[in-house]
Amino acid sequence: MDYPAWIVGGVGPGWIIGLIATFHVLISQFAVGGGIFLPVTEAWARKNNRDDVIEFLKKFTRFFLILTNVLGAISGIGIWWAIGLISPQASSSLLRLFSFVWATEWMVFLVEIVALVFYYYGWDKMSPKVHQTVGWIYATTAWLSLFTINGILTFMLTPGDWPTTHNFMHAYFNNSFWPALIIRTLVAISLAGIYATFVVSRMPQENRFRKELLAYISTWLLPTYGLLIAALIWYFSTFPAPILQSLLSGLAGGVGKAAFGNMAIVSRIALLGIVAIITTGFGFFVSAYLNPREFTWRKSALLLAGMAIFVVSYEYTREYIRKPYVIRGFMFSNGIPLKATVDKPLNRSFTAEMRFKPKDSSLGEQMFVGQCMACHTMNGYRSLSKRLEGRDSESIYQLLLVMQKPGKENPYHNVMPPLIGTDEEVKALSVYLYDSIQAIDKKSNAGKNADKEEVKETKLL
């Protein structure tokens, strides 16, 4: 461990990153789609002398500015805070490899937020031509922000030839770069359209302008759903064979296979995302397009919920199928480089290589913090107390030894990093896990007994 560990209990580090990232993705992709929607719609309104559309855009821009510049920026900072504490090794590697890309992203983002502020406050102060130019500057920089981040996110799943060539272009323009970029762009356009329908749905049903706007927004939304399905098929086709095999195994119900059983959940979540896209597209067609007078803000909220389900499913699937890596083929989820498990024996001392250790910690706790805590908690998310329930110290020790076996001799090699440690360290880890589980069970039983005593006392009263 080259960095101090942030010890997280309860929900675990995965949920902390996931919750912040999902919230940020929904807002940031809306910022991209809305950035395109605003200048395009303004140009159409100016061309057709539609002052009513201009008034609608003024209101929409205010809502857009507050949501994206305030909540989007705060959640973006939250992501940096979370990944820096939870995965410092991976963050450090990505910063070194993509330093120029990160610098570009921050410069682009600065121009983006300044352009949006000028765009909002310039409605009645700039000439139409200058105002639209500012809008296009915002749209361009918002999409470029998506473009720059997309290369880094896709690299973590499909680094392509980079692990052997160490070529920057191989890393950035990796196998899944283009289909993922198309997916994110289409999702951004769809979110912008749905947010716009939410504003329109608040208008009186008798308003003729309401129907026209919903018809206009339909030209944005309806094509995106069919294109999203095609882009998803392309995206999945870029995955390495082991990932596709795991996904298909999980979809087929391969729960009994130790190597593939955990994929059953993620496979179904991926399928849920596809169903959400189809349902949202069909729902929009039936409600907003065919029956604009009956379209309410509640229906708009349901459409937004459908897109949120897709975004969560997509991001969860993308994150999970990287396992056991945080950067596939380069670094495991616990921050240990693949090279450190291939070039050196697994039965070497792990704690001797730790630069930072929890204060006053046992050998077993050091092993847990350094190799297990990145993905597991003792009694929360991915709870080890449940996974190891019923095992004694010796049984846990034998299980840990299996995780030191090479390749396919270890049935967990597709979902968990190999275990590094001497026999003494592995035994210490097994004892620490067993003792921790016993302490949790004891506390739980004490709580249950206390509840029973309270119930008895209540009955007596």
Sequence and secondary structure as in RCSB ss.txt:
>XXXX:A:sequence
MDYPAWIVGGVGPGWIIGLIATFHVLISQFAVGGGIFLPVTEAWARKNNRDDVIEFLKKFTRFFLILTNVLGAIS
GIGIWWAIGLISPQASSSLLRLFSFVWATEWMVFLVEIVALVFYYYGWDKMSPKVHQTVGWIYATTAWLSLFTIN
GILTFMLTPGDWPTTHNFMHAYFNNSFWPALIIRTLVAISLAGIYATFVVSRMPQENRFRKELLAYISTWLLPTY
GLLIAALIWYFSTFPAPILQSLLSGLAGGVGKAAFGNMAIVSRIALLGIVAIITTGFGFFVSAYLNPREFTWRKS
ALLLAGMAIFVVSYEYTREYIRKPYVIRGFMFSNGIPLKATVDKPLNRSFTAEMRFKPKDSSLGEQMFVGQCMAC
HTMNGYRSLSKRLEGRDSESIYQLLLVMQKPGKENPYHNVMPPLIGTDEEVKALSVYLYDSIQAIDKKSNAGKNA
DKEEVKETKLL
>XXXX:A:secstr
  S      TTHHHHHHHHHHHHHHHHHHHHHHHHHHHHHHHHHHHHTT HHHHHHHHHHHHHHHIIIIIIIHHH
HHHHHHHHHHH HHHHHHHHHHTHHHHHHHHHHHHHHHHHHHHHHHTTTTS HHHHHHHHHHHHHHHHHHHHHHH
HHHHHHH  TTHHHH  HHHHHT TTHHHHHHHHHHHHHHHHHHHHHHHHHTS TT HHHHHHHHHHHHHHHHHH
HHHHHHHHHHHHTS HHHHHHHHHHHTT TT TTTTTHHHHHHHHHHHHHHHHHHHHHHIIIIIT GGG  HHHH
HHHHHHHHHHHHHHHHHHHHTTTTEEETTTEETTS BTHHHHSS TTS SGGG S   TT  HHHHHHHHHTTTT
 BSSSTTBHHHHTTT  HHHHHHHHHHTTS GGGSTTTTTS      HHHHHHHHHHHHHHHHHHHHHHHHHHHH
HHHHHHHHHH 
